Amino acid sequence: MKNVFFVIVLTFITNTLYAQSWQWQNPKPQGNTLQSIVFNDTNNGIAVGNRGTILGTADGGDTWAALSSGTSATLYCICSQGNSTSYVVGEHGIILKTTDNGNNWTSLISGTTERLYSISFVNEYIGYAVGNNSILLKTSDAGGNWDTLSTGIYANFNCVNFISEDTGFIAGTHIYNPWTPILLKTNNGGTTWDSLAFLNDFTAINFPTSMVGYIIGTDGTILKTIDGGTMWNDISPGIDICLQDIHFVSADSGVICGYNGKILKTVNGGADWLECSSGTTMHLFSVSASDPNSFHIVGYYGTSIKSTDFGDTWNNLTTGIKSTLRSVTFSSPNTGYVVSEPGHILKTVDAGSNWVTILNNSNFLLSSACFIDDNKGFVVGKEQTQGYGIILKTTDGGLTWNNQIPGFANRMNCIFFANEFIGYAGGKEGTILKTTDGGTTWQSTYSGNNYWFLSVFFNDINTGYAVGCEASPYNSIILKTTDGGATWDSQISGIWGQLSSVFFTNEDTGFACGQAGLFLNTTDGGTNWNNVDVGDVGTLCDIHFSDENTGYVVGFGPTILKTTDGGGNWEPLSACTDNWFYSVYFTDQNTGYVVGQGGTILKTTDGGVLIDEQTASDHLIIYPNPGRDFIIIKAPYRSGKSYLLIFNINGRELLKMSVTEKLTRVNIKDFGKGVYFVKLMMEDTFSVGKFIKD
């Protein structure tokens, strides 16, 4: 009975909706890195990538829609077996299968929790998958069962390609010597393997015919065989760049993609290589063809490009910038601004549905924005040519911008206005500037110390705070003024780490966050600051409260933390990306935005609540997910005495415990890395869920 339950739960969880309360605003359709792409036929294609992303197209790649994968793990490779059937591999030993062009996915039991990087099917039944720590798996029944094979080599394998039931190749690097590349060949279906001597680190293998094949590598290497892989000839074009994927539509005609937007093509079997203009500088990771002339390439931060003329020209299928976004602010519920490195300023007038670039100056590095109303605002940063600090001002909603401090020596990092006239800006070399005339002129109120100020906040026109760090030895800095910046007093000492944001909810209660999860709070107006343990998080970059009780913190990892009790407790939220966050802003208790790497702009309209899994009877919420030391399981309702069971990926019961509360904390420190399944048994029903142990 237990085994029947496990199979039901496994299939059920994988095919349920992976609910998202954060929606992509930029780039569109999404900004997660795409690792692999494949086309089953001229119309139907699938791309997979970070954070469990799966996109599908039914019109030859012109448009793409998100599909539910049932996981938040990174998916590294997809291969097609035709007839609408595809297989995907990824982190934690995940293997997924679809038989309907990606509309539904079944999780297959791989028997491993190692990261799987590549998968190759020879025919309808026989397939191979490879990954870290010498993992080589084989199935002979279309993924129903996977056997572990041995190559006799201790290596991390990054690609596999079989050209027949007997003959296949694996490439990777030696574990004990990562500078030693490995290329293996089998002629008996993986029973034994021969090592081929090469000095190149290979990334992809492609055989357009049983005899003609190509291998590419990290240093621009391209090798070719015309005898089924016995002999290989170097046909490299002499470029020193990491090549990532290769796809040939015939023995002579193929396309290669790689780092920095590099695309190569050949029509004469590699005798000549032509560099194609991709229109992007993003790293490109995978290429596939939907017909002999139509190629599709995916890569960094959701990059997706298409050519219909065999690579001569490429069309960008994503919209929006992909530079790092540093700050987001809204002047009203519909009107908001985002700034980036390098110098982009984006604006929305429809609550984030559309973002328009209103400034594009690559000489600027922009750090922070503050708007007094929909038309009047300020952006600070640095101009790169001379290294001068800048405070840009607009009075027409961003149509025109003027620098208010021309020739100022120090970079400016942050800005805050206490009212429409009085504002403060902080920067490098202990700089704090003040304006009392709405930003027309600025005067120094603090200077001289080797401090970096990264955030300023004022409760009123007189009382405010500036935070940052010493340039050396990098100790935290919090300064406070009660006289409008005439004098500043240090609030802390002996705490190491850069503080990047400060926010007060009232005259007494404030918060500061920064490097390596550093999080401080005060309840006495900054006289005392206390360390707060907010869990195992990365560097925290920004704090914003929508009211005295509801607040958010964002940072690396990525991290989103939420409090609903004024900072007494912080709950980690999941988002739909692995891109790191730099800034957060909420226009009301439920509507908010986070921005960060790769041009990421996410929006929520429900306060950021993420239901990670939908279950058989009701919602079983598991967080943090992935988890490291513990998870918290939230039942759909307080149901009296219940039993909680946890199974590993093979269906083995690892834990059974009685629960009586709605929230249950489970210690998973001793669990191995991988995927686990949860069943909560109640009196007349049950709920199921899934979590990943990092």
C-alpha positions, -999 to +999 in steps of 0.1 A: +000+000+000+029+024+009+045+019-026+012+026-043+008+058-023+044+069-031+039+065-069+006+084-067+022+112-047+053+114-070+032+117-101+007+140-084+032+165-071+050+167-104+019+175-124+004+200-099+006+237-105+037+253-091+019+284-079+037+317-082+027+348-064+056+367-080+051+375-117+077+386-143+076+422-153+110+423-169+125+406-189+095+390-207+084+363-210+108+355-181+143+361-169+156+328-156+187+314-173+177+288-199+201+259-200+188+237-228+164+237-257+150+210-281+124+208-308+103+176-313+092+188-347+089+220-367+063+235-343+068+220-309+098+229-288+107+230-251+134+250-232+144+243-196+166+261-171+171+275-136+145+274-109+126+246-125+118+267-155+101+250-185+089+269-215+070+255-244+062+266-279+037+253-304+044+278-332+080+271-341+095+292-314+078+325-322+061+326-288+068+307-256+046+299-226+055+288-191+049+251-183+047+236-148+077+214-139+067+207-103+102+216-091+123+246-083+156+228-090+178+238-119+171+218-150+203+214-171+194+193-202+165+182-223+165+156-251+137+146-275+127+112-285+101+123-310+064+116-309+059+144-283+082+127-258+111+144-241+133+138-210+148+164-187+176+161-161+188+184-134+198+190-098+192+164-070+191+135-095+159+148-111+147+131-142+114+143-158+095+129-187+067+142-209+047+125-236+026+155-246+051+182-256+056+193-220+020+200-209+024+173-182+055+159-166+062+127-146+091+125-122+111+094-128+130+076-100+167+080-109+181+064-078+206+092-072+207+127-057+237+138-077+234+166-101+226+154-136+239+175-165+231+156-197+208+130-211+207+111-244+182+086-258+191+062-285+156+051-293+122+049-277+134+028-248+172+031-243+186+062-227+216+075-207+221+103-182+254+116-167+264+139-139+286+146-109+307+121-091+310+096-120+272+091-122+262+072-153+226+059-156+210+037-182+174+029-188+161+002-212+124+007-205+118+044-214+128+057-180+108+033-159+140+020-142+175+034-142+206+013-136+239+027-125+269+019-147+306+023-141+331+038-164+361+031-141+369+068-141+363+092-111+350+123-129+323+149-132+305+142-165+290+171-183+277+156-216+267+123-231+258+113-266+249+079-280+248+073-318+235+037-316+225+012-290+262+002-287+282+033-294+283+064-272+306+091-258+309+109-225+329+141-217+339+156-184+367+165-161+386+144-135+375+151-099+409+150-083+425+171-111+398+194-126+423+205-152+424+170-167+396+166-193+381+132-200+365+118-232+352+083-230+338+059-257+319+027-255+311+002-282+290-022-261+262-001-247+281+013-217+294-020-203+330-010-208+346+024-217+378+034-234+395+067-227+405+089-256+435+111-251+428+148-255+439+180-237+406+198-242+377+204-218+347+194-238+312+208-234+290+192-261+289+163-285+268+160-317+266+133-343+245+142-373+252+108-388+265+075-374+300+083-388+303+121-387+305+138-354+316+170-337+329+179-303+333+214-289+352+228-258+357+256-234+387+272-252+372+274-287+381+238-296+361+221-324+370+185-333+355+164-361+353+126-368+343+109-400+348+073-388+324+072-358+347+086-333+379+066-337+399+094-351+393+131-344+407+161-363+410+197-350+389+221-371+389+249-346+386+284-361+412+300-338+389+318-313+396+316-276+361+315-261+340+289-243+317+271-267+286+256-251+265+237-276+264+225-312+237+213-335+241+200-370+212+195-394+233+175-418+268+161-420+281+194-432+258+222-419+256+232-383+256+260-357+276+265-325+268+289-296+289+301-267+299+328-242+294+365-249+268+359-275+292+340-298+276+321-327+295+302-354+281+284-384+295+262-412+280+247-444+311+227-454+317+204-425+338+228-405+363+236-433+352+272-428+334+289-399+315+321-401+309+343-371+272+354-369+260+386-352+237+374-324+226+408-312+235+399-276+265+397-253+247+372-230+262+338-226+244+313-249+241+278-236+220+257-260+210+255-297+184+234-315+168+234-350+131+232-358+139+228-395+171+228-417+171+267-418+155+276-384+177+276-354+168+285-318+193+295-291+188+301-254+210+314-226+217+337-197+188+355-180+161+341-203+179+350-235+160+335-265+169+342-301+157+327-334+171+326-370+151+315-400+179+319-425+205+295-412+220+319-387+226+349-410+202+371-389+188+366-354+157+379-338+154+385-301+123+368-286+127+384-252+119+421-244+134+443-217+169+451-205+191+425-188+215+448-169+217+447-131+189+467-115+199+485-083+169+504-071+131+505-074+108+533-062+072+543-068+058+578-066+022+566-068+005+532-072+009+533-110+041+553-116+074+538-107+111+540-116+140+516-117+177+524-121+205+501-133+242+496-139+251+507-165+229+538-168+194+528-175+164+544-160+131+526-165+096+540-159+062+525-157+028+543-156+007+512-155+018+495-122+046+475-139+027+460-168+051+479-191+085+494-185+100+520-208+136+531-209+137+568-204+175+572-200+202+551-215+237+564-208+264+537-206+288+562-190+266+563-158+266+538-130+233+544-112+227+533-076+195+548-061+164+567-069+139+588-050+108+605-063+088+632-045+059+630-069+052+615-104+073+643-121+100+653-097+127+629-088+164+622-083+188+595-092+224+592-079+255+574-089+287+579-108+299+589-142+326+565-153+348+586-176+360+611-149+348+592-119+326+621-107+296+616-085+262+626-099+228+636-087+204+636-116+172+656-112+140+655-133+109+677-131+091+663-160+087+626-151+121+616-166+119+632-200+150+653-192+177+650-165+202+675-152+232+668-130+230+690-099+266+685-087+288+687-118+325+679-111+318+665-076+347+642-068+329+613-049+305+587-061+270+590-046+253+558-035+220+567-019+193+595-016+163+603+005+139+632+008+122+641+041+098+664+023+096+681-011+124+705-002+148+688+022+168+658+010+200+640+018+224+619-003+253+597+008+284+584-009+320+576-010+347+591+013+323+599+041+301+621+019+267+633+031+251+661+011+219+681+020+195+702+000+169+726+014+156+739-019+142+708-035+175+696-050+187+727-068+217+731-046+236+707-023+259+713+007+281+690+026+269+681+061+295+653+067+328+645+052+364+635+060+362+599+072+370+570+050+334+558+051+311+544+024+275+555+030+251+532+012+217+542+026+201+572+043+167+574+060+149+603+078+120+600+102+114+638+099+134+668+086+158+667+116+161+630+127+179+607+103+203+578+099+231+570+075+246+535+072+275+519+054+310+507+063+345+517+068+367+513+037+391+494+060+388+473+081+352+471+067+334+476+100+297+486+100+288+523+103+255+538+116+254+575+121+224+595+136+215+631+134+188+650+154+196+684+141+191+681+103+226+669+096+245+697+115+260+669+137+262+632+134+269+606+161+281+571+157+256+545+170+276+512+168+311+499+170+328+465+167+304+450+142+320+438+110+303+440+076+289+465+051+254+478+059+235+484+027+200+496+039+183+513+068+146+518+074+125+531+104+088+523+110+085+549+137+107+572+157+120+543+179+119+512+157+144+507+129+162+480+110+195+478+091+208+450+069+239+441+050+267+418+042+265+380+048+231+381+064+239+409+088+206+422+103+202+447+131+173+463+148+167+490+174+136+498+195+150+530+212+157+553+182+192+539+176+207+541+210+211+503+210+212+480+180+208+442+183+218+414+160+187+395+147+190+359+134+170+358+102+182+324+092+207+311+067+206+339+041+231+357+019+240+394+018+209+415+024+206+446+002+173+464+010+145+469+035+111+483+029+079+485+051+045+491+037+032+499+072+045+495+108+038+458+108+045+446+073+080+446+059+103+430+034+140+424+031+157+412-001+192+401-010+215+375-025+206+338-027+181+350-037+164+361-005+130+375+003+121+378+039+087+391+052+074+402+086+038+408+096+045+417+132+067+447+130+099+428+126+094+403+155+095+374+132+108+371+096+095+344+072+115+334+041+095+335+009+103+318-023+104+336-057+103+323-092+140+330-099+175+323-088+186+358-098+197+379-068+177+409-056+190+444-048+159+464-040+123+461-029+093+485-028+057+481-018+030+505-028+005+490-004+003+460+019-001+436-010+014+452-041+051+452-043+082+449-066+116+434-063+145+441-088+179+426-093+203+407-116+196+402-152+171+430-154+148+411-130+116+429-121+090+408-102+057+419-089+033+405-064-003+415-056-009+392-027+019+403-003+044+379-016+028+347-003+040+318-023+023+284-021+051+261-030+030+230-036-007+223-041-018+190-026-044+163-028-068+178-003-056+214+004-024+234+005+006+220+023+031+248+025+068+239+030+095+265+036+123+273+033+123+253+001+151+243-007+161+239+030+194+232+047+190+226+084+152+226+089+119+230+072+086+243+085+055+225+073+023+244+074-009+223+074-040+236+056-058+239+089-054+228+126-068+193+124-062+178+158-039+148+160-022+140+127+008+121+115+036+134+093+057+111+071+088+119+050+100+096+022+131+097+001+130+096-037+130+058-037+099+057-015+117+047+017+100+061+048+126+082+068+105+098+094+071+095+111+060+119+138+028+130+155+018+166+149-009+186+167-001+222+156-007+239+123+031+247+120+056+219+124+094+224+124+113+194+111+151+190+115+166+179+082+203+186+090+211+149+088+193+143+055+214+139+024+211+164-004+181+156-027+144+155-031+120+143-004+083+138-002+059+147+027+026+131+036+004+146+063-022+121+074-054+136+090-085+119+102-104+116+069-079+130+043-043+137+036-020+164+021+012+159+003+042+180-006+078+180-017+110+197-006+146+198-016+175+195+009+205+217-001 
